Amino acid sequence: MKKPLQIKIRWLATLWVIVLSTAAQAEPTTLVYATPYTPNHTFSRADRTWMRWVDEHSHGTLRIRAIWSGALLSSDQSMTELRHGVADIGLITPIYTRGGTHLLRIQTGFYSGAKTYEQQVAMYRCLAGASPEYAKELEGLKVLAVQGGTLPGLLTRTREVRSLNDLKGLRLRVPTELLNVLRDLGADPIAMPMGDVYSALAKGVLDGVIAPPDTLKSLHFGEVAKFFWQLEVPRGAYPGRAMSEKRWDSLTNADRTVLEASIPIWEAAIAKETRDAVQSGMAEGHAQGIDFMPVSPDDQRRFNALYEQDAERSARALSRLGIDGESVFVDAHRIGQGIERTGAVVCHGDVDAAT
């Protein structure tokens, strides 16, 4: 017969194992989120809204630890860095990524007709759902938010632009998808990360930048440029927040369910903060004496036609890489025409039937 002391010791040991196991189960999972932006940037405010939502709706089982200001992820290698576990979740910019995102980068030039943030995001999902190339270029990543934006115009330092003819000779920072369009119009376009534009404008390296009005305040462009030509430049959507697929697979089903449910929350927060930033940027611009100049209907139509022609040319050029970009462009063109007619985003079939 076992002695009472031995029984008591074994009982206490078993109880301690149970306590430790329960404590381990109760320990929240911490996910590291990294972004190149400061905590108070427009995008970061949306990120913080998402973090609070995840904390609340996971009932404390998920914790997001943010690393701000580019201390962990770079702008041009963020997708690769996420795949290798540098962070768990991060802000990604496929349009600046070096290599491996040929379609993701080019397709942002296919969004003629999509004018609202919601239309852009819905159109992206239509295109991504129809082309397997999107998943191929995003291999190793779980997308947690698709990002659209407001339609940019042209901000210039010292030269007024009132027509497309005034673009000749101007050195402009433009999105990748506009390089050929602006070159055809006689400008000297270059691509560079937005974070480098302020200093380039201040030094006179750039004459202007294709950018939305919110940058007048958020990136302080109103301090170094004085004219805003209100040309409507189509804006494409792209995956803007993603998670390492390996880290995703390591989570519990409950945690994955929370993060899946958070996708529309994050996208709605980005949309809200982006729209609020535009209003704030416009107000800041007026206060700083920025001259806002309208575009003529003829110039807008001419620009739209050039934009579409170049998008189709770029789509066909992807065939040299074994990518069927043309079918993606055809889908985008059809969806965009449907939006212009009815305002509805319809992935397949007759758009008029959805109204």
Disulfide bonds with the S-S distance in Angstrom:
Cys126-Cys347 2.05
